[in-house]
């Protein structure tokens, strides 16, 4: 009987270790890289319908601002990109990092 209890306890510990190992693995880590760019017109009002380009070398991500002057970007690769509004460089950058969202407000 003592041997049966020892085997059962060993099996229980093994199942517990496997469960912990599979639920705490880094594979479940949020790897999305996000940027939210808000564009304000000279008077401070949100600029709806503006074309936002995030550029770095051969990479260009493009989106348009919504009614609140906001454009959302999402990638799986971290990168730092220059922000352009309607083709004009803003002198600002978006830092897309794993598991983070970079919120940038651009005043035109």
N, C-alpha and C positions, 0 to 999 in steps of 0.2 A: 504494500500500500504506500509506503514511504517513497518508493521509487516512482510510482505513478504521480504522486504529488510533485516531485522534483521535475519530472518531464513536463507536466502541465505548466508549472511555474516557468520553466525555461521557454516553452512555446509562447506563453503569455508575454514574456519579456521580449522575445523576438518580434512578435506582432506589434508590440508597442514601439520598439525601435524602428521598424519599417514604417509605421504610421507617422512617427515624428520626422523621419528622414524625408518622406515624400511630401509632407505638408509644409515643411520649412525650407524647401529648396529654392535656390535663386531663380529657377525657371519661372516662378510665379511673379517675379519682379516686374513692375510697370516699366516698360522700356520705351514708351511713347515720349516723344520730345514735342512740346507744344509752345506756340507763341500766340499771343492775342495782341493785335496792334489796333490802337484807337487813334483816329485822326480827327483833330479839331480844326475848324476853319479859323481864320484870323480873329473873328469875334468870339471865339470860344465855343461855338456851337458844333455838334457832331457833323462830320462831313460824310454824308451818305453817298454811295455810288462811286467812291474813289477807287481807282485801281492801285492795289498794293503789290509791289514786287519785292521779294526778299532774294538778294543775289550774292553769290560768292563764286568766283571763277566761272565754271561751266554750269553751275547749279542756279536755277531760277524757280522760285515758288511764287505763284500768282493767285490773288484772291481779290474780291471787291468788298468794300465796307457795306455793312447793312444800315438800317435806319438809325442805329445808335452810333454810327461811325466806326464800327468794329469789324475787323477781319480776323479770322481764325486760321491758324496753320498747324499742321501736325505731320511729323515724320518719325521714322524709326531710327534715324541716324542723328547723333548730336552734331551740331555745326553752329557757326557764327556767321550771320548774313547781314549785309547792308540793306537798309530799308529805303525804298523808293516809293513816292506817292505820285501817281499820274506821270511817271517817267522822271520825276525830279528827285535827286538824292537828298536825303534829309539830314545826313551826318549822324544818324543814329543806327544802332545795330540791334538785332534780335539774337539772343543766345538760347538756342534750342539744346536742352540738356535732358538726359534720361530721367523720366519720372517727374519732371518739373515743367511749370508753365511760366514763360517770361511774358509779363505784361508791360507793354511799352506804349506810352502816349506821345503822339507826334503833334506838335502845334505848327500849323502852316502859317 
